[in-house]
Structures are given as structure tokens and as C-alpha cells.
Amino acid sequence: MTTSSRPQATPTRQIENERVIVTQWHFEPGAETGWHTHGHDYVVVPTTDGDLLLETPDGPVNAKLTQGIAYNRPAGVHHNVINAGDQPLVFVEIELR
């Protein structure tokens, strides 16, 4: 994976205990998380609508987020998440330990 010059998304840890890790992610347009692998099953709850570009080992994937419509993924997902829209994007990520 290559190094990017995109701005970084901003994580704000809200809760971390023996059962969950809750993080709010704020993405300005074009911002990214950087490549990472999820160590836990997780749920994402968008608080804004928006378009994501997911860079994955298998190639790029486009995803549309809808405010209040949650989705989940298993541990082991490896990707870079990018705000592909022209407005700020915010979601809450809930990792299950």
C-alpha cells in the first residue's frame, strides 16, 4: 500500500471498556483513515449522509452512507476509508470485544 498525501480523518474515542470501543469519525472531503485492519467485529452508524471510497486489497469499492442506517462487518477487514464526497462525513464506529 502506498503512502497518501490526503488529509487524515479525525477519530474521537467516546467509550472504551472491556466490552466495546466507540469512536466517532469525522472526515473532511477527501480525508482518509489510512490503511488498517479491524481487530474486532464492528458496527458503523452514519450520522450524516455521504459517499465513501474504500480502498481494499481487491481494489476500490464505492459505498453510500445514509444517516441512521447502520451496517456491520467482521473482524479482519483490511482497508483505507476515504470521504469521496464534497461535504464533511461523520459516523460512529462501535467495536465489539
Beta strands, then each sheet from edge to edge (+ up, - down):
strand 1: 10-16
strand 2: 20-27
strand 3: 36-37
strand 4: 41-46
strand 5: 50-56
strand 6: 59-65
strand 7: 71-73
strand 8: 78-83
strand 9: 89-96
sheet 1: 1+ 2- 9+ 4- 7+
sheet 2: 3+ 8- 5+ 6-
end
